[in-house]
Amino acid sequence: MDPQEQINQDFVRIIKGMVLSNMVVIVIGFFFIGDPMAFTLGLLLGSIIAILNLRLLYLTLRKAVTMSFRRAQVFTVSRYILRYMIIGFVVYASLTADHLHPFGTILGLLLIKPVILGTQLFEDKAFLRNIFARKKD
C-alpha cells in the first residue's frame, strides 16, 4: 500500500474515533455537567482544534524532511510554538467566553491522544493475539 494512502486512512480512522468518542463524552456530560450545551460546544471546539493541530504537525514533518538540518530545526520549532499558541488561544477563549465550558474544551484537546493510541493499538489483530497469548512452559 502507498504510504500516503495509509496516512490518509489512519487520519480518517482517527477522525471517526474522535467523533465516536465525542458522542460518548457528550452523552456522559449531559448527566454530570451543569450546562451541557456549553460543555458540548467546548468539547467540539477542542476536538476540532486537536484534529487541525494533528494535521498541522503532519504537514510540518512532511515538509521538514526535505530541508537541511538547521533549516528543518528552525522550521519545526517555529511550527511547534505556533501550534501551542493556537492551543493557548483556544483555552483562553474558553476560559473567558460564557458559552464555552473550559473543561469540555480541554477534554476535547486531550481526547485525541487516547483515540490515536486506541486506533493504532487495535489495528493489528495478530499483534494483540501475541500480547494476550499464554506462553508455553
N, C-alpha and C positions, 0 to 999 in steps of 0.2 A: 504494500500500500504506500502511496505517496505520503511523505512526511507532512506536507501542507494539508492534505486531506485528513490525516489523522489528528492534526492540531485542530482543525475546524470541527471534526466530530467530537473531540474532547471538550471544546468550548461550548458546543451545543448541549452536550451532556451536563456540563456544569450549569448552564443557564436553566435547563429543565430541573436539575436538582435544587437550584435556588428558588424556582417558582414553587415547587412542591414543599420545600422547607418553609417558605414564606406562608403558604396556605396553612400549614400545620401550626406555625407560631402565631398567626393571626387568630385562628380558632381558639388556641390556648389563651391568647391575650385578651379575648373578649370576656373570659371568666375572671381574670385576675387584675386587669388594668382598669383604672377608673374612667379614663377617656379613651375608649377603643378606637375611635376614628383618628385621633392624633397619633396613637400608637401605630396604627396601620400605615398612616402617611409617613411617619418617621421610619418605619421598617422598610417600606418601599423605596424611600429616598436613599437610605443607607445601602440597600441591596443593589440599586441601580448604580450608585457611585462605586460600590465594590466591584461590580462587573466591569464597569468602564475603567476602573483602576487596573484590573487584571489585563484588560485589552491593551491599555497604555503600557503596561510592563512588557507584554509580548512584543509590541511594536518597538519599544526601546531596545530590547535584547536582540531582536531581529536586525535592527539597523546597526547596533554596536559591534556585532561580529564581523562586519565588513570594514570597520575602521581600524586605524593604527591603535596601539595600546594606549598611548597618552590621550589621544582624542576620544577614544571609547570610554576611558575612565572619566574624563570631564563630562562627557555626554550623559553617561549613566548616573553620575552623581547629581547633575542638574535635573534630570528627569525624576530621580528619587525625591529630591527636595520639592519639585513641582507636585508629585503625587501626594506627598504628605501635607503640603499646603492646601491642596484640594480637600483632603480629609479634615484638616483643621477648620477650614471654612465651613464645611458641611456640619461638623459637630457644633461649631459656634452658632451657626444659623439655627440649628435645632434647639440649642440652649436658650436662644433669645426669642424665637418665634413661639407664639401661643398655640398654633395649630399643628406643631410637630412635637412629638414626645421624644425627649433625648435618649431614653432607654431603648426605644424602638429603633432610632437611628443608629446607635452604637451597636445594637444587636444585629441590625442589617449589615453593617460594615464588617462585623466579625463572623457572621454566619457563612461567609464564602469559604473560610478555612476548613471547617468540618465537611462542607459539601465537596470540596476538591479532594480531601482525603478519602471520603466515602466513595466518590465516583471512581477514583483511581484504585482504591483498595479492592473494591468488589468487582472490578472489571475482569480480572483474570481468575476464573473459577479453579483452574488447576493449581495456581499458587495458593489459593485458600484451602484446597483439599490437602496440599502438602503441609500447611501450617497446622491443621487440625487432625492430621492423621497420627495415629499412635505409632510410636517407634517399636520395632520388634526387638525383643531382648536377645 
